[in-house]
Each structure stands twice: as C-alpha cells, then as structure tokens.
C-alpha cells in the first residue's frame, strides 16, 4: 500500500508530465503556425519551452528576447531575460558548450547592467568579473573587448583610480593585437579619458584625436549595442574637454556640436543621455554657461527615466539643480543638487564628485550657508585625493580660496597660497583655461596689495597663451582686468611725472 507522501509525489509527477506535454504541444503549434508571433515575442516561446522541460532551446529564445529588448533600449526587460536564461543554464551539466553560452549571456548582462543599473553598480561589476573568469583561448575577440571595456568603465565611474590606467592599457594592447578597428577606436578613447581624468590633457588629447581618426560612422554605429553607447560620440565628448582645458575653447565648442549631431542622428537613447551630460552639461559647467542647461538636462532626465538609465538620470538632475542655483533660487537648487548627488552615489559612482561637490559648495555659499560650503569643498578635495580624479582640482582649490575670501575666514597669505597651488597645478597640467581663471583671482589679490606689476606680468603671460575664444566670458573678463591694471598703472605713472 502506497504511503500518502509517495502518492502525492507520484501525483505531482504525473501532473508535471501532463503540463510539460501541454506546453510542448503549444510550443510546436507556435513554431508551426505562428512563426511571426514568436519572432516578435521570443520570450513567449521561451516560457513554454521552459515549462516543457526543454531548457536549452528555451535559453536560446530568452537570449533572442534580450537582443530584441536591447534594440529598444528596454534595459529592465533585457536584464530580466538574461537573468532567467542564466538561472536556467545553471541547471544544465557543466561542459564546454555551457561555458560558451554562459559567457555570451554574462557579456550581454554586463552591458545591460551598465545602462540599467549604472557603470559602478555592484551587480554590474559582478557580472563583468564573472564574464572575465570565463575567458579562455576560444573566446571571441568581440566578447573579450566588451568585458575589458566594461571593467574599465566600472573602475572609472567607481573612482578606482589605481585600477584605471592598467585596465585602459590592457584594453589597448588587446585591440592592437587583434587589429580590430572599432576596439582600437574605443581603446584609444578609454586611454585618452583616463589621461584627461588624472589631468594629463596633452596625452589625453593625442589618444582622443586618434580615436576620432579611427571612428568609422558607417561601420561602427552598430557597436553602440556592444559597448553601451556610440564609440565615436564618446571620443568626441572627452576630446572637447581636453581641448577646452588646453585653451582651445572654440575648437572645444565645435567638437561638442559634432558629438551632439552624432548622438541626435543615431536614435540611440543611451548615447543621447551620455552625450548631453558630457558634451553639453559638463562642458558648460567648465565654461560657467547655464542659460540652456535646464532645458537639455531635463531632456537627459526624461530619456534616462523612460529607458531606465539611473546613472544619467542622476547626472541630469545635478545639472538641473546647478542651473536653478544660478537663477537666484539657491535653496531650491541645493535641494535638487542633493537629490541628484544622492542618486548618483546610489549607483556606486564617485566619478565627477569633486566638481559636483564644488558646485554644491558654491550654491551653499551663495545661499549664505558658509560653514556648510566649507565642509563641502573639503569633501571635494578629499574625494579627488582618494579617487585620483585630478582634472578639476585646480578649479576646486580656486573656489576654496574664493570662498574663504568671501567670508573673511582666512588671512591673505593663506588665500594666496591656495591660489598659487591652483596656478601651479593648472600650469603642470597645461590646463590654460583653469590657469587663466586662477590668474585673474590672484591678480586681483595682488592688485589690492599694491603689487600691480606682479599682477600684470602674471595675467599677461596667462592671457597671451590663447589663440582663440577672445569673445568668451573668461577671456573677455581677463582682458578687461588686464586693461584696468594697465590703465591704473599708466595713471599712476602720469601722476608721478607731474609730481616730479
């Protein structure tokens, strides 16, 4: 006589067998009579195959469903399909074929995680590290490149400065070994970005110009699905930064426009959000131009929200907040900045925090929150030292000096020392745009101390390095100050002559 437990198990087994047969029949009917349906909804076929116990073909349909979702930038769907595929795959015996499929799925998941969770999110890094562990001599170069780029991006956005240069160099070496034009383009971009991040704008520009030369707008556009965003637009984003810092402000503006033209023509949401935040948002932060920032930053937020890009949604909110503070709505803008910064950090990101915190400090100072502003600017310096992100440190130090001067909390010698540090860093980096801004502040300080000659020499030398952009606010302001110093000097000399 059967026990009740055994009877229940047998009954469940029979029911399961019947269900599997039913789902198998449905799958066969779909395949035979509704080919167009399963082409449009491969996840439907995957569901019935899984219920029928046909795991391997189900995984293939889940992968196809993920690929279709990638085309629509539906990252939540992509991640769901790939996680289900991996979970199902792990129920199969371990062999070479399973390892090959697992690598394909993990590579796809890593790229989807970059967009859907953020570059530095724990889940993103875990997926990419799992994929890296699966690399062997049979791994296709394209998969290897996607993994190496993804890991570099994790280190970059996560502020792991110690890992960054080695990861970029490894990527470039692999691209050169395989002589892959798209990978070479992107690897020069990653190394260029790495150098810009640490403040080597000359070296960064060289690699970014090389990436620009290698970009093929006809044959490389499809790689936006492999690497998350268009490889040409990303190279131009960082090239415009390098050019602006080096003092080529008009060329920077032209490259920024070129980057946006590519992004807008592609109809690829992640590239658009990425390019808005880089080529418009951050470049305008550097240029202190906020007139159009709210408008385009809100586009970045809307696109990112619609398609599930939390990282760029947070970046867009930060830019909106900064623009609001510049319109004499400091407290409202600070609240928006803080909301954006909180969301930014929630993705695991520490990238750009030095400049973002410096903006917050400026907003706090403008709202009369002096103590909070000083604490925030110190946080910006600490983060820069920790992550080795040095591209904006000259400006952060200048802003600290400006803050201390405004609230009268430091002696002139201490403020001068900060400005001299800022000036020396900018000169060492060949960051002429930051250097000019600091030179103006130091010249004003020296003017107040009666050191007009030193002020003129400093400002003239900095101004004379520029060959373009003389109508831009920074250069126009520097020229006005220089003329004022020269005129006041001429008036003083005339007075002395009259006395004698």
C-alpha positions, 0 to 999 in steps of 0.5 A: 500500500502506497504511503500518502507522501509517495502518492502525492509525489507520484501525483505531482509527477504525473501532473508535471508530465501532463503540463510539460506535454501541454506546453510542448504541444503549444510550443510546436503549434507556435513554431508551426503556425505562428512563426511571426508571433514568436519572432516578435515575442521570443520570450513567449516561446521561451516560457513554454519551452521552459515549462516543457522541460526543454531548457536549452532551446528555451535559453536560446529564445530568452537570449533572442528576447534580450537582443530584441529588448536591447534594440529598444533600449528596454534595459529592465526587460533585457536584464530580466531575460538574461537573468532567467536564461542564466538561472536556467543554464545553471541547471544544465551539466557543466561542459564546454558548450555551457561555458560558451553560452554562459559567457555570451549571456554574462557579456550581454548582462554586463552591458545591460547592467551598465545602462540599467543599473549604472557603470559602478553598480555592484551587480554590474561589476559582478557580472563583468568579473564573472564574464572575465573568469570565463575567458579562455583561448576560444573566446571571441575577440568581440566578447573579450573587448566588451568585458575589458571595456566594461571593467574599465568603465566600472573602475572609472565611474567607481573612482578606482583610480589605481585600477584605471590606467592598467585596465585602459592599457590592457584594453589597448594592447588587446585591440592592437593585437587583434587589429580590430578597428572599432576596439582600437577606436574605443581603446584609444578613447578609454586611454585618452579619458583616463589621461584627461581624468588624472589631468594629463590633457596633452596625452589625453588629447593625442589618444582622443584625436586618434580615436576620432581618426579611427571612428568609422560612422558607417561601420561602427554605429552598430557597436553602440549595442556592444559597448553601451553607447556610440564609440565615436560620440564618446571620443568626441565628448572627452576630446572637447574637454581636453581641448577646452582645458588646453585653451582651445575653447572654440575648437572645444565648442565645435567638437561638442556640436559634432558629438551632439549631431552624432548622438541626435542622428543615431536614435540611440537613447543611451548615447543621447543621455551620455552625450548631453551630460558630457558634451553639453552639461559638463562642458558648460559647467567648465565654461560657467554657461547655464542659460540652456542647461535646464532645458537639455538636462531635463531632456537627459532626465526624461530619456534616462527615466523612460529607458531606465538609465539611473546613472544619467538620470542622476547626472541630469538632475545635478545639472538641473539643480546647478542651473536653478542655483544660478537663477537666484533660487539657491535653496531650491537648487541645493535641494535638487543638487542633493537629490541628484548627488544622492542618486548618483552615489546610489549607483556606486559612482564617485566619478565627477564628485569633486566638481559636483561637490564644488558646485554644491559648495558654491550654491551653499555659499551663495545661499549664505550657508558658509560653514556648510560650503566649507565642509563641502569643498573639503569633501571635494578635495578629499574625494579627488585625493582618494579617487585620483580624479585630478582634472578639476582640482585646480578649479576646486582649490580656486573656489576654496580660496574664493570662498574663504575670501568671501567670508573673511575666514582666512588671512591673505597669505593663506588665500594666496597660497591656495591660489598659487597651488591652483596656478601651479597645478593648472600650469603642470597640467597645461590646463590654460583655461583653469590657469587663466581663471586662477590668474585673474583671482590672484591678480586681483589679490595682488592688485589690492596689495599694491603689487600691480606689476606682479599682477600684470606680468602674471595675467599677461603671460596667462592671457597671451597663451590663447589663440582663440575664444577672445569673445568668451566670458573668461577671456573677455573678463581677463582682458578687461582686468588686464586693461584696468591694471594697465590703465591704473598703472599708466595713471599712476605713472602720469601722476608721478611725472607731474609730481616730479 
